[in-house]
Amino acid sequence: MSGFAVEALGFIAGGVASLASAPQIIKIIRSGDAADVSRTTYFIMLAAAALWTGYGLLRGIFPIVLWNIVWFITSSWVLVLKFTAKKS
């Protein structure tokens, strides 16, 4: 597999994985209810995203850095919604 194809695969895989929280964000915004969202899960996801970002920085792997920053942001967003939702 060519270097370009490997990088493209990394960007696509990272994008799909890091946006996995998007449906949860949309559901909370629409319903205003975050009672069933696990804080523990999202705190673990924050830790994982931070660690993967550090790994990507140390290894100089841009797709890992980029998508884990996005993952950190989306996970943070879910937690903010969890703590500010009307019915949490």
VMD Tcl script that draws the C-alpha trace (Angstrom):
set ca {
  {0.00 0.00 0.00}
  {1.40 3.41 -0.93}
  {2.28 6.03 1.68}
  {-0.57 8.23 0.46}
  {-3.10 5.40 0.80}
  {-1.92 4.66 4.34}
  {-2.23 8.33 5.32}
  {-5.67 8.55 3.69}
  {-6.77 5.47 5.59}
  {-5.54 7.05 8.84}
  {-7.45 10.27 8.17}
  {-10.67 8.46 7.27}
  {-10.51 6.02 10.20}
  {-9.70 8.81 12.64}
  {-12.51 10.98 11.35}
  {-15.10 8.24 11.64}
  {-13.99 7.23 15.15}
  {-13.63 10.73 16.52}
  {-17.12 11.71 15.41}
  {-18.74 8.74 17.16}
  {-20.05 11.08 19.88}
  {-21.93 13.25 17.37}
  {-25.19 11.25 17.58}
  {-25.09 11.50 21.39}
  {-24.54 15.26 21.19}
  {-27.43 15.67 18.77}
  {-29.73 13.52 20.93}
  {-28.96 15.50 24.09}
  {-29.45 18.84 22.31}
  {-32.78 17.74 20.81}
  {-34.20 16.14 23.95}
  {-32.52 18.24 26.62}
  {-32.05 14.99 28.53}
  {-28.64 13.58 29.43}
  {-29.68 11.43 32.38}
  {-28.65 8.18 30.69}
  {-25.21 9.42 29.62}
  {-22.39 7.84 31.61}
  {-20.03 10.46 33.02}
  {-17.46 7.76 33.74}
  {-17.42 6.61 30.11}
  {-16.83 10.11 28.82}
  {-14.13 10.86 31.41}
  {-12.36 7.68 30.27}
  {-12.75 8.81 26.67}
  {-11.20 12.18 27.57}
  {-8.23 10.44 29.16}
  {-7.83 8.14 26.16}
  {-7.99 11.03 23.69}
  {-5.42 13.00 25.69}
  {-3.08 10.01 25.86}
  {-3.44 9.25 22.14}
  {-2.80 12.92 21.35}
  {0.39 12.77 23.39}
  {1.44 9.59 21.60}
  {0.76 11.16 18.21}
  {2.78 14.23 19.13}
  {5.72 12.17 20.36}
  {5.65 9.99 17.24}
  {4.93 12.88 14.89}
  {1.81 11.24 13.46}
  {-0.47 14.08 12.40}
  {-3.71 12.09 11.82}
  {-3.52 10.68 15.36}
  {-2.99 14.15 16.82}
  {-5.73 15.78 14.74}
  {-8.47 13.23 15.28}
  {-7.78 12.72 18.95}
  {-8.05 16.45 19.52}
  {-11.44 16.26 17.77}
  {-12.34 13.24 19.93}
  {-11.35 15.17 23.06}
  {-13.52 18.11 22.00}
  {-16.59 15.99 21.21}
  {-16.24 14.03 24.45}
  {-15.88 17.29 26.38}
  {-18.98 18.62 24.65}
  {-21.00 15.59 25.79}
  {-19.84 16.16 29.38}
  {-20.70 19.85 29.23}
  {-24.16 18.93 27.98}
  {-24.43 16.25 30.69}
  {-23.74 18.77 33.43}
  {-25.90 21.55 31.97}
  {-28.90 19.61 30.62}
  {-32.25 20.36 32.22}
  {-32.95 16.72 33.06}
  {-29.50 15.39 33.99}
}
mol new
graphics top color blue
foreach p $ca { graphics top sphere $p radius 0.5 }
foreach p [lrange $ca 0 end-1] q [lrange $ca 1 end] { graphics top cylinder $p $q radius 0.2 }
display resetview
